[in-house]
Amino acid sequence: AVGDTDYDVIVIGAGPGGYVCAIRAAQLGMKVACVEKRATLGGTCLNIGCIPSKALLQSSESFHEAKHGMADHGIVLGEVKLDLARMHARKQEVVAANTKGVEFLFKKNNVTWLKGAGRITAPHTVEVDGKSVTAKHVIIATGSDSTSLPGIEIDEKRVVSSTGALELDAVPETMIVIGGGVIGLELGSVWSRLGAKVTVVEFLDRLVPGIDGEVAKSFQRVLGKQGLQFKLGHKVTKVDTAGEKARVTIEKAAGGNAETVDADIVLVAVGRRPVTDGLGLQELGVELSKRGQVVVDKHYRTNVAGLYAIGDVIDGPMLAHKAEDEGVALAEMLAGQAGHVNYGVIPAVVYTWPEVAGVGRIEEDLKADGVEYVVGKFPFSANGRARAMNATDGFVKILADKKTDRLLGAHILGPDAGTLIAELATAMEFGASAEDVARICHAHPTLSEAVKEAALDADKRALHI
Ligand code: FAD
């Protein structure tokens, strides 16, 4: 026992928020347990989120490239065939390697996995499988779950959430994706590359709300060239599964004449909700927001002493790296250190091909706030390496303060945008100016030269355009 409790820290949920928090707390000398009800560790991200979706994105991209991209390189292949069962099996191997990796890390760091569903029965007390355990600090890291729309029932067969869309055992001829956000576009891309005719229905008049509007427009054009179809400013009001195909009713967002379209698969990707049911929060009087998130202060404290929350279950972008950084920050705070998350510099990435990545402010918000800024831009069509790769769609866009030249935001549509954005996040974290980035020596020929050129263009002195 630690003092008069069993543990220093009990974390409920072993997703990227929870497991990283548990490891960091253990590294700092605390006695830690992590409660997880799933049969494997790693949460949504490793089991049914980031990792399996990236495995399928990679496989489907390779398939598409083999089928359509090789001839340009002078590589003549025979008939390219799909072995979907093998593709899923590989995905599962990737998932297992990751979830087992977390199990190994728990052992290495002496974190105890308490298997089962956790319920907080009193302050400092968690019940797991009928057994009560106590800790000085209890952390809610129960994450999020997919949601649907009123009147649309997810059966994970024909009407699927992202979880079902990662498991389809045949390529659908037609697929309707409800929601043009990150998850809908990533999984829509997977099945489109494997041969499905995919139509994305989005309520707003643009894709991926939250990313830079100019990037979103170009992104839509590029996906359109790949064969995805879009119905923006439309909503799905009904999905009828009585017949052989799903019959989807689509209306203008503002209402009006309805049309019906048949589809083999309907993917509902309209958002995620925080998971708080069955945790005993109501009985304890834990404050929740209108959207059902656990309300915390800057130190991740709830209104109940000794109870904290991090990750998708609290406010902020529902991203694995945000959850992880909160886990580290909270563990460090509990150890008496100064944990910190810079919410102004959290990159966001869409892992399609090309990728989309952004960090910091978007142009629309700077305009709305009356901030004076300059824009630097550089297209991949003028980058030698991108040409060599046959990947010239997209551009780098940098936003800098007009007076101080300090970087305010950066947005990239292009090959490996998710990796390229790290340089700009680093620069922003160090308070760099656009000129600082422009003066860094970038290796030639690399995609990252497009970042340098965009930084130069902020001062209208790009060299290669
Ligand atoms: P979660 O990962 O949701 O983990 C919570 C865990 O708590 C779960 O394992 C759950 O079983 C457990 N739990 C809940 N209640 C209890 C209880 N009472 N007792 C015991 N255990 C409990 N983010 C990215 O940054 N990049 C991506 O590429 C990306 N791709 C995604 C793709 C898809 C298809 C989806 C669905 C999500 C994706 N995300 C991505 C989002 C990312 O998965 C989440 O932001 C992240 O998992 C949140 O971490 P978390 O630790 O807060 O919660």
Residues whose N, C-alpha, C, O or C-beta is under 5 A from the ligand:
A	BS01	FAD	I12 G13 A14 G15 P16 G17 G18 V35 E36 K37 R38 G42 G43 T44 C45 I48 G49 C50 S53 G116 A117 G118 A141 T142 G143 S144 S162 I183 I310 G311 D312 V313 M318 L319 A320 H321 A323
